[in-house]
Amino acid sequence: MALRIAFFGLPLAALLLARDGHDVTLAALSRTDSVGLRRATRLFGPDRLLIKPRASDPALLDRVRALAPDLLVSWFWTTRLPVSLVRAARLGGIGAHPSLLPRHRGPDPTYWALSSGDVETGVTVHRIEKDYDTGDMLAQERLTIDPSWNAWNLARALDRPSLRVLRATVARFARGEEIPGLPQDPALATQAPFPDDEDAAIRWTWPTSRVLDHVRALSPAPGAWTEIEGAVVTITRAARAKTFPLALEPGEGAVENGLPMVRTADGAVLLLEGEIDGLPATTEDLAAIFLPRSPLVIG
């Protein structure tokens, strides 16, 4: 049995649900630069496609109610969906979240998974409720985090399992299955807000592993940053230094064999790629900031 679906999010999931045979009566898209936008525009046309509508718009609620969908589905919709909108669908609403809820509730779970040093994450399909990412869990799939991944790599690695679990759950609803929801344990919940500029700063008193996790979590954008000789330096690729001058204190930097490094709480980090005052910077560019004075204090 096909479902009538009101969709909110990125076009790829809407296209796949339509391919599965469901009737996507409304495709409300959250971005204009996503894979599948042109195909979604052709498939759904102006009668069913909305670009970045305001979720709280009363006219949108009236439209969804008039469409009488069976299910509201969210895949990377970027704002909270009002409960009134969700309840306009006969079966309510479900969303796919790129974390193992209740860990990392919020809009940027990939950053928090990496910056927290998690070795595992995953995706969760859950009921949409009033409070963000708090609804009963319907399905999960786990994913081991490759230590070499940055935020972009992790986000891409989560796309396929996220779509797979979402489509499988919609198919279960379409078959008329009763899907028991597992309530989330509030005691295990962590929050995953967007990091602000202060959050993105590197603290050189951190252990090396935490500095490297922080760089990966913010790469390729917006990047972890520090200040060197009055320049704002964004680091997008770094590595653990095998050796470093023992005289350095945490937060002091030096160049050895052409490689710029900064001392951490328990070692040192090599600065390999980034930006200097907004311009792309190679290892050589970063090393040039340190010279001719070395060691120097960073930050």
C-alpha angles and dihedrals in degrees: 000000000000121000129221103236133196103203129202124183140032119002099238093072092046090052093049092048089051089049088053087062101259121137107241098202093177130021110191107184124206098203140029098211101059133121110266099025095123093046091047090050091054095042101044100028126196093303094065105021124088124179116215098331119184105258092212094053108124089215090059091052090050090050094050092047090051091051091053096206122195093222139012112218127193126193114171096338103164104213135051114277112224115245090233089061093047093049091053085079117080094232097032123235139305132192137191114230122192098231140062097265136250083036114082102008111184144054102306110042094147091062092049094045091056098037090049091054093241114175092199138034134153145164132290129199108207143167114268111240136169095273117063115267094345102115126114114286116244102178141355138192123194128221130192111227114234108227090227095057123110124199093278093050092049094048091051092046089055096051098080098046090043092055092041095054093041093052092045091053093048088050090055091053089048090055089054095247121162103235111201111218121220111221115232118245107236090203089066096046122118127181127239110193123165108277113245126217093273091050089054094058117108116237107207091199087071120099115265094252092056093049091051092047089050092052092048092047092056098039133144091007142048086358133207111274143202136168123251122181091338094310123115105234121195115200117207099164128031140155140199112269112233092206134014139170106282091213091070119104123211107286095026120115138203142168121240123177088349094305120120114220139176125208117241131190093280107013139338140284127223114223107220109162139004144100135293113211089338098313123112113263132196126203088268092052091050092048091052091064090061095052141126090010116060134197100033135168116257125213 
